[in-house]
Amino acid sequence: MSGHSKFANIKHKKERNDAAKGKIFTILGREIAVAVKEGGPDPSNNFKLAQVIAKAKANNMPNDTIDRGIKKAAGDMGNVNYEYVTYEGYGPNGIAIIVDALTDNKNRTAANVRSAFTKGNGSIGTPGCVSFMFDKRGQIIIDKEECDMEADDLMMTALDAGAEDFSEEEDSFEILTAPDDLETVQKALEEAGIVMASAEVTMIPQNYVELTDETAIKNLNRTLDLLDAEDDVQAVYHNWDE
């Protein structure tokens, strides 16, 4: 989930993923299949696949499982029928929510996503109803404990590679790029020996909304939990200031 404390959210997601590895491995397997279909099985020539592999390793997916997924997708490319679909809607008190899914059955996914919104007292909207409240950006998060480089040197390395913004939080650094520049900046940091907690294209809220009503918070958490549990859902973005 997207929120103010980016690194805290990454750790939170990882803890949830550790508790539900079957679900995250299913998601990653689908992403591997689509990446191979779109760009081939060689990660050195397929940046999207390289990113998925990095994400899979960060979530403790075994190397042999990753390799089997790539080989299976390479030998079965004509039968990979997953497609990306995005849903937009509102949670309690008008919280904006964007849901990215990867599915082989859009009717099933749409029904499940709609149900998650409804059970949390929210509603699905039309395409574009909330996405204008978000900026699409490449986002790199670096754990301070894993980074030996001084903040100023890290900032200059990122900016020289084409990053748009650099910020420092209590426990992490955040680097923002244009979506098309993420690969270039990520490679520059890798060459500089920088370990990244995450590197992905994401949707960042322009403004965050606080919730104080306990019922609204409970309902929103219900929607987010139901979406997290849905195998077809790849990512959820919202503007709730957690």
C-alpha positions as a printed NumPy array, in Angstrom:
array([[  0.   ,   0.   ,   0.   ],
       [  1.175,   3.502,  -0.701],
       [  1.415,   5.932,   2.171],
       [  3.616,   8.534,   3.837],
       [  6.26 ,   6.277,   5.4  ],
       [  7.434,   4.485,   2.292],
       [ 10.025,   2.234,   3.908],
       [  7.688,   1.333,   6.769],
       [  5.099,   0.339,   4.194],
       [  7.623,  -1.829,   2.348],
       [  8.48 ,  -3.644,   5.582],
       [  4.783,  -3.956,   6.383],
       [  4.083,  -5.453,   2.963],
       [  6.958,  -7.873,   3.337],
       [  5.667,  -9.017,   6.726],
       [  2.251,  -9.614,   5.192],
       [  3.826, -11.417,   2.263],
       [  5.869, -13.614,   4.581],
       [  2.593, -14.654,   6.189],
       [  1.01 , -15.448,   2.822],
       [  3.792, -16.692,   0.573],
       [  1.436, -18.804,  -1.516],
       [ -0.394, -15.685,  -2.636],
       [  2.685, -13.582,  -3.355],
       [  4.332, -16.464,  -5.233],
       [  1.202, -16.78 ,  -7.383],
       [  1.337, -13.066,  -8.168],
       [  5.04 , -13.169,  -8.975],
       [  4.605, -16.266, -11.143],
       [  2.055, -14.419, -13.252],
       [  4.299, -11.365, -13.506],
       [  7.187, -13.56 , -14.647],
       [  4.981, -15.174, -17.306],
       [  3.81 , -11.832, -18.685],
       [  7.309, -10.321, -18.598],
       [  8.739, -13.304, -20.511],
       [  5.958, -13.125, -23.07 ],
       [  6.518,  -9.399, -23.619],
       [ 10.313,  -9.291, -23.627],
       [ 11.785, -12.788, -23.718],
       [ 13.383, -15.027, -21.074],
       [ 16.77 , -13.255, -20.758],
       [ 16.684, -10.739, -17.882],
       [ 19.8  ,  -9.007, -19.192],
       [ 17.792,  -7.972, -22.234],
       [ 14.405,  -7.709, -20.511],
       [ 14.339,  -5.03 , -17.807],
       [ 10.785,  -5.832, -16.784],
       [ 11.726,  -9.466, -16.162],
       [ 14.833,  -8.361, -14.255],
       [ 12.63 ,  -6.226, -12.015],
       [ 10.227,  -9.087, -11.349],
       [ 13.148, -11.396, -10.529],
       [ 14.52 ,  -8.819,  -8.082],
       [ 11.078,  -8.522,  -6.478],
       [ 10.793, -12.321,  -6.294],
       [ 14.153, -12.625,  -4.559],
       [ 13.218,  -9.844,  -2.132],
       [ 10.172, -11.943,  -1.222],
       [ 12.328, -15.038,  -0.673],
       [ 11.141, -16.951,  -3.714],
       [ 13.673, -19.761,  -4.28 ],
       [ 15.952, -19.388,  -7.306],
       [ 14.878, -22.744,  -8.726],
       [ 11.232, -21.652,  -8.522],
       [ 12.083, -18.463, -10.415],
       [ 14.03 , -20.419, -13.041],
       [ 11.195, -22.911, -13.494],
       [  8.749, -20.056, -13.923],
       [ 10.895, -18.453, -16.614],
       [ 11.426, -21.729, -18.481],
       [  7.74 , -22.621, -18.28 ],
       [  6.732, -19.195, -19.567],
       [  9.32 , -19.341, -22.378],
       [  7.974, -22.701, -23.533],
       [  4.37 , -21.689, -23.129],
       [  4.391, -18.111, -24.41 ],
       [  1.53 , -18.624, -26.823],
       [ -0.729, -19.769, -23.996],
       [ -0.086, -16.905, -21.571],
       [ -3.41 , -15.099, -21.542],
       [ -3.085, -12.822, -18.536],
       [ -3.874,  -9.164, -19.041],
       [ -3.483,  -6.088, -16.885],
       [ -6.596,  -4.218, -15.773],
       [ -7.006,  -1.226, -13.465],
       [ -9.956,  -0.33 , -11.249],
       [-10.564,   2.994,  -9.552],
       [-12.924,   3.833,  -6.744],
       [-13.607,   5.331,  -3.369],
       [-13.282,   4.023,   0.146],
       [-14.984,   5.514,   3.199],
       [-14.923,   9.323,   3.415],
       [-13.886,   9.549,  -0.237],
       [-10.476,   7.886,   0.14 ],
       [ -9.142,   7.388,  -3.399],
       [ -8.132,   3.816,  -4.291],
       [ -6.498,   2.425,  -7.431],
       [ -6.273,  -1.342,  -7.945],
       [ -3.937,  -2.935, -10.488],
       [ -4.75 ,  -6.531, -11.369],
       [ -3.352,  -9.229, -13.641],
       [ -6.025, -11.699, -14.65 ],
       [ -7.115, -14.387, -17.063],
       [-10.784, -13.7  , -16.28 ],
       [-11.806, -10.03 , -16.112],
       [-15.379, -10.82 , -15.09 ],
       [-14.203, -12.764, -12.031],
       [-11.695, -10.099, -11.039],
       [-14.146,  -7.235, -11.499],
       [-16.723,  -8.981,  -9.305],
       [-14.193,  -9.691,  -6.554],
       [-12.787,  -6.155,  -6.578],
       [-16.27 ,  -4.654,  -6.531],
       [-17.179,  -6.895,  -3.595],
       [-14.107,  -5.704,  -1.656],
       [-15.143,  -2.082,  -2.131],
       [-18.765,  -2.76 ,  -1.221],
       [-17.939,  -4.705,   1.959],
       [-15.854,  -1.76 ,   3.154],
       [-18.629,   0.737,   2.463],
       [-16.895,   2.026,  -0.657],
       [-17.7  ,   2.002,  -4.35 ],
       [-16.106,   1.353,  -7.724],
       [-15.943,   4.406,  -9.977],
       [-15.348,   5.037, -13.662],
       [-11.858,   4.924, -15.215],
       [-10.025,   8.138, -14.399],
       [-12.242,   9.064, -11.442],
       [ -9.347,   9.131,  -8.959],
       [ -6.136,   8.553, -10.956],
       [ -5.827,  12.305, -11.56 ],
       [ -5.098,  12.606,  -7.822],
       [ -1.928,  10.513,  -8.248],
       [  1.352,  10.967, -10.096],
       [  2.914,   8.005, -11.902],
       [  6.561,   7.871, -10.886],
       [  9.511,   5.57 , -10.719],
       [ 10.252,   5.146,  -7.018],
       [ 13.405,   3.741,  -5.443],
       [ 13.604,   3.168,  -1.694],
       [ 16.942,   2.58 ,   0.031],
       [ 17.294,   1.337,   3.596],
       [ 19.755,   3.593,   5.438],
       [ 21.148,   0.608,   7.319],
       [ 22.069,  -1.021,   4.003],
       [ 23.668,   2.095,   2.49 ],
       [ 27.295,   3.06 ,   3.128],
       [ 27.224,   6.108,   0.85 ],
       [ 26.758,   9.592,   2.309],
       [ 23.383,  11.165,   1.626],
       [ 24.822,  13.989,  -0.507],
       [ 26.846,  11.567,  -2.622],
       [ 23.84 ,   9.296,  -3.063],
       [ 21.704,  12.244,  -4.098],
       [ 24.244,  13.391,  -6.702],
       [ 24.622,   9.856,  -8.065],
       [ 20.855,   9.613,  -8.492],
       [ 20.394,  13.095,  -9.958],
       [ 23.312,  12.662, -12.356],
       [ 21.662,   9.454, -13.6  ],
       [ 18.407,  11.307, -14.334],
       [ 16.413,  11.199, -11.088],
       [ 13.882,  13.976, -10.552],
       [ 13.824,  14.154,  -6.761],
       [ 15.65 ,  12.876,  -3.695],
       [ 14.392,  12.906,  -0.114],
       [ 15.625,  11.595,   3.221],
       [ 13.436,  10.038,   5.888],
       [ 14.318,   8.765,   9.329],
       [ 15.163,   5.251,   8.166],
       [ 15.394,   5.473,   4.391],
       [ 16.081,   7.469,   1.244],
       [ 13.529,   7.947,  -1.514],
       [ 14.44 ,   8.634,  -5.135],
       [ 11.793,   9.608,  -7.682],
       [ 12.16 ,   9.392, -11.446],
       [ 10.057,   9.698, -14.552],
       [  8.642,   6.212, -15.246],
       [ 10.797,   5.794, -18.36 ],
       [ 13.965,   6.78 , -16.464],
       [ 13.638,   4.224, -13.662],
       [ 15.754,   1.614, -15.445],
       [ 18.613,   4.055, -16.073],
       [ 18.703,   5.346, -12.504],
       [ 18.371,   1.855, -11.038],
       [ 21.297,   0.583, -13.125],
       [ 23.453,   3.563, -12.09 ],
       [ 22.784,   2.819,  -8.433],
       [ 23.501,  -0.881,  -8.931],
       [ 26.826,  -0.01 , -10.561],
       [ 27.612,   2.191,  -7.548],
       [ 26.966,  -0.784,  -5.259],
       [ 23.766,   0.601,  -3.753],
       [ 21.353,  -1.972,  -2.322],
       [ 17.728,  -1.023,  -2.978],
       [ 14.799,  -2.089,  -0.814],
       [ 12.49 ,  -1.562,  -3.77 ],
       [ 12.501,  -0.073,  -7.267],
       [  9.228,   0.133,  -9.158],
       [  6.862,   2.312, -11.103],
       [  4.146,   3.359,  -8.694],
       [  1.281,   5.794,  -8.188],
       [  2.051,   8.495,  -5.614],
       [ -0.802,  10.544,  -4.122],
       [ -0.583,  14.295,  -4.647],
       [ -2.234,  14.787,  -1.245],
       [ -3.02 ,  12.505,   1.677],
       [ -6.288,  12.278,   3.605],
       [ -6.504,  11.606,   7.33 ],
       [ -9.229,   9.451,   8.836],
       [-10.288,   9.912,  12.46 ],
       [-13.575,   8.019,  12.479],
       [-12.968,   4.499,  13.802],
       [-15.761,   2.99 ,  11.719],
       [-14.332,   4.52 ,   8.53 ],
       [-10.856,   3.211,   9.402],
       [-12.272,  -0.254,  10.089],
       [-14.171,  -0.266,   6.784],
       [-11.189,   0.941,   4.792],
       [ -8.942,  -1.69 ,   6.342],
       [-11.531,  -4.312,   5.445],
       [-11.468,  -3.25 ,   1.792],
       [ -7.659,  -3.193,   1.722],
       [ -7.422,  -6.596,   3.424],
       [ -9.891,  -8.145,   0.961],
       [ -7.948,  -6.698,  -1.978],
       [ -4.683,  -8.004,  -0.507],
       [ -6.219, -11.472,  -0.313],
       [ -7.322, -11.449,  -3.952],
       [ -4.88 , -13.447,  -6.112],
       [ -5.546, -11.342,  -9.203],
       [ -4.627,  -8.068,  -7.473],
       [ -1.044,  -6.992,  -8.076],
       [ -0.948,  -3.604,  -6.349],
       [ -3.206,  -1.231,  -4.463],
       [ -2.607,   2.517,  -4.169],
       [ -4.517,   4.912,  -1.937],
       [ -4.254,   8.387,  -0.46 ],
       [ -5.024,   7.49 ,   3.156],
       [ -2.483,   8.989,   5.538],
       [ -1.908,   5.927,   7.706]])
